[in-house]
Amino acid sequence: MATPFLAGLAVAAVAFAGRYGVQAWQAFKTRPVAPRFRKFYEGGFQPMMTRREAALILGIRENVAADKVKEAHRKVMVANHPDAGGSHYLASKINEAKDVILGKTKGGGSAF
């Protein structure tokens, strides 16, 4: 008499676990997709570019060697060059960021 009762209890436990699993799977599928990391600088530009902003634009740290700055500048510029469909404004900001990091300018405002 105890065997049918235990079998019924086991079937009920499996049914509840299956129901919970289906609900958890549905919740997992409908969750919003959150990016793990950003590969680009989000946000507007400051009136006077700082070293921090310039480093964010180029995707490097503020204190890196000049050859790393030039390499990062080339990489970003290739992706945003006006001849390849990029923006003239973004190209000027990328060039300004390189100049600020290399110390060629004091972080003055943009011509635009």
DOKOL-805487 format. One record per residue (C-alpha): residue number from 1; residue in three letters; z, x, y. Coordinates in Angstrom, 3 decimals. Layout:
! residues N
  seq  type         Z         X         Y
  NUM   ALA         Z         X         Y
...
//
This chain:
! residues 112
  seq  type         Z         X         Y
    1   MET     0.000     0.000     0.000
    2   ALA     0.620     2.903     2.367
    3   THR    -2.795     4.450     1.629
    4   PRO    -4.886     1.625     3.216
    5   PHE    -2.565     1.626     6.240
    6   LEU    -2.942     5.380     6.746
    7   ALA    -6.711     5.149     6.269
    8   GLY    -6.912     2.400     8.921
    9   LEU    -4.770     4.463    11.276
   10   ALA    -7.059     7.467    10.791
   11   VAL   -10.175     5.357    11.460
   12   ALA    -8.582     3.986    14.662
   13   ALA    -7.669     7.497    15.823
   14   VAL   -11.242     8.726    15.237
   15   ALA   -12.628     5.697    17.129
   16   PHE   -10.373     6.324    20.132
   17   ALA   -11.222    10.034    20.147
   18   GLY   -14.940     9.215    19.999
   19   ARG   -14.597     6.737    22.861
   20   TYR   -12.760     9.344    24.948
   21   GLY   -15.444    11.937    24.132
   22   VAL   -18.271     9.608    25.212
   23   GLN   -16.481     8.793    28.488
   24   ALA   -15.852    12.471    29.181
   25   TRP   -19.512    13.295    28.495
   26   GLN   -20.702    10.551    30.874
   27   ALA   -18.376    11.842    33.603
   28   PHE   -19.633    15.401    33.011
   29   LYS   -23.279    14.350    33.331
   30   THR   -22.744    12.410    36.578
   31   ARG   -20.764    15.104    38.398
   32   PRO   -22.422    16.576    41.498
   33   VAL   -24.088    19.921    41.037
   34   ALA   -22.205    22.530    43.037
   35   PRO   -23.925    25.847    43.671
   36   ARG   -22.013    28.815    42.351
   37   PHE   -22.984    31.086    45.191
   38   ARG   -25.157    31.049    48.265
   39   LYS   -27.984    33.509    48.534
   40   PHE   -28.675    32.913    52.173
   41   TYR   -26.880    32.613    55.493
   42   GLU   -26.115    29.000    56.413
   43   GLY   -25.472    27.974    59.971
   44   GLY   -26.732    28.502    63.468
   45   PHE   -26.857    31.732    65.385
   46   GLN   -24.297    32.830    67.946
   47   PRO   -25.480    33.476    71.524
   48   MET   -24.579    37.171    71.201
   49   MET   -25.075    38.613    67.723
   50   THR   -22.048    40.375    66.270
   51   ARG   -21.966    42.959    63.496
   52   ARG   -20.475    40.329    61.194
   53   GLU   -23.288    37.876    61.860
   54   ALA   -25.890    40.619    61.465
   55   ALA   -24.397    41.604    58.112
   56   LEU   -24.455    37.973    56.964
   57   ILE   -28.112    37.621    57.936
   58   LEU   -29.102    40.763    56.048
   59   GLY   -26.814    40.005    53.095
   60   ILE   -24.904    43.293    53.272
   61   ARG   -21.466    44.541    54.293
   62   GLU   -20.832    45.621    57.869
   63   ASN   -20.242    49.283    57.008
   64   VAL   -23.103    50.452    54.814
   65   ALA   -25.448    53.417    54.968
   66   ALA   -28.585    53.236    57.089
   67   ASP   -30.896    53.371    54.070
   68   LYS   -29.176    50.298    52.571
   69   VAL   -29.591    48.465    55.890
   70   LYS   -33.302    49.295    55.976
   71   GLU   -33.717    48.214    52.345
   72   ALA   -31.957    44.890    52.979
   73   HIS   -33.986    44.370    56.175
   74   ARG   -37.238    44.908    54.308
   75   LYS   -36.215    42.522    51.525
   76   VAL   -35.275    39.722    53.936
   77   MET   -38.252    40.371    56.197
   78   VAL   -40.753    40.155    53.340
   79   ALA   -39.412    36.696    52.496
   80   ASN   -39.484    35.482    56.132
   81   HIS   -42.420    37.318    57.712
   82   PRO   -44.536    35.168    60.068
   83   ASP   -47.771    36.357    58.436
   84   ALA   -46.534    34.966    55.122
   85   GLY   -45.624    31.556    56.537
   86   GLY   -42.226    32.468    57.932
   87   SER   -40.808    31.751    61.353
   88   HIS   -41.280    34.046    64.359
   89   TYR   -37.770    33.133    65.509
   90   LEU   -36.180    34.077    62.172
   91   ALA   -38.163    37.313    62.094
   92   SER   -36.845    38.223    65.542
   93   LYS   -33.281    37.438    64.443
   94   ILE   -33.694    39.595    61.314
   95   ASN   -34.969    42.488    63.442
   96   GLU   -32.093    41.987    65.889
   97   ALA   -29.621    42.019    62.982
   98   LYS   -31.016    45.355    61.786
   99   ASP   -30.747    46.798    65.286
  100   VAL   -27.146    45.616    65.691
  101   ILE   -26.048    47.076    62.342
  102   LEU   -27.814    50.389    63.016
  103   GLY   -26.247    50.547    66.496
  104   LYS   -29.505    50.436    68.450
  105   THR   -28.174    47.525    70.531
  106   LYS   -24.714    46.500    71.604
  107   GLY   -25.149    42.975    70.220
  108   GLY   -26.944    41.489    73.210
  109   GLY   -28.379    37.977    73.293
  110   SER   -31.701    36.947    71.898
  111   ALA   -34.896    36.568    73.913
  112   PHE   -35.193    32.955    72.669
//
